[in-house]
Amino acid sequence: MPNVPTHRPRRNRKSQVIRDMVQETRLTTHDFIYPVFLIEGQSKALEIHSMPGIYRFTADRLIDEIGRCVELGIKSFAPFPAINDSLKDRLAQESKNPEGLYLRTVADIKRQFPDIAIMTDVAMDPYSSDGHDGIVDVDSGEILNDASLEVLGQMALAQARAGADIIGPSDMMDGRVAWIRDVLDSNGFSHVSIMSYTAKYASAFYGPFRDALDSAPKRGDKKTYQMNYANRLEALRELALDEAEGADMVMIKPALSYLDIIREVKNATNLPVTAYNISGEYAMVKAAAQNGWIDGEKAMMEVLTSIKRAGADAILTYFAPDAAEVLRRG
Ligand code: PBG
């Protein structure tokens, strides 16, 4: 061995131009799907306490926000509704109402912005008086899988009718991808895509989202349908099922504590892989930045780049507009 190194990886880091030349992962606005929150009413934007910079918009204001994002180059949106308690019931019936807040607004967004992609959320929780993603058995408190499929299929169909480009089942009931595919196909919506929440873990990081929608479970937790965060092989089993059932794209959620799962799933499938950089992950960065403990903008770009480097082809993220602004500045 010579007493000076022959191999000097630092040469590839010696200047900004060289670093840029050899950079392996680059974010673009095409990577982003922006989750947005919708509330009843007129000309209101209510900031979510636990998600600084993120608002619950009335439909008119949401249209403005989408317009702003389209200007920034963001083309995909995932709206979630906050439904008034008076409209919630055991069977989430409001989820099928074409005149209800969600479907009416989805249709309106598509009318105003025909070129963007809208991914709608299929799960009962925003409409459920129990705050669960499936039907809760009155006596046992159990989440009823097969009865829930019926509701989820009807919800997906109503969303397709409203103009959804992509259906995003986030409920984790067994067999829902095949069920929804069948309902869509037999009703003339074979062109509507399914992005399955393939590996959705029971996570403590969903807290701010549940605040935003007031959708937390009234009793119990979601551990009988969302996955145990200690498990890796189970994600591959869910992947195999979603592929067999006809999913067009698969998702890992959350993202940051699951970068290993994103990579593993990416290596195991030919389908596009997405990851959901969820509310709690957003809140952590924002809170630390607000305290002056980290540089929020740099941390945001590092977080998003790491998710893409792990293997995500697209990222659902509340950072989408902020990151788009950083990318625009160059
Ligand atoms: C449930 C759903 C959740 C999120 C989106 N849809 C979480 C949950 O309550 O189980 C969370 C997204 C986020 O935290 O940003 N259908």
Residues whose N, C-alpha, C, O or C-beta is under 5 A from the ligand:
A	BS01	PBG	A123 D125 D133 S170 F205 Y206 F209 I278 S279 G280
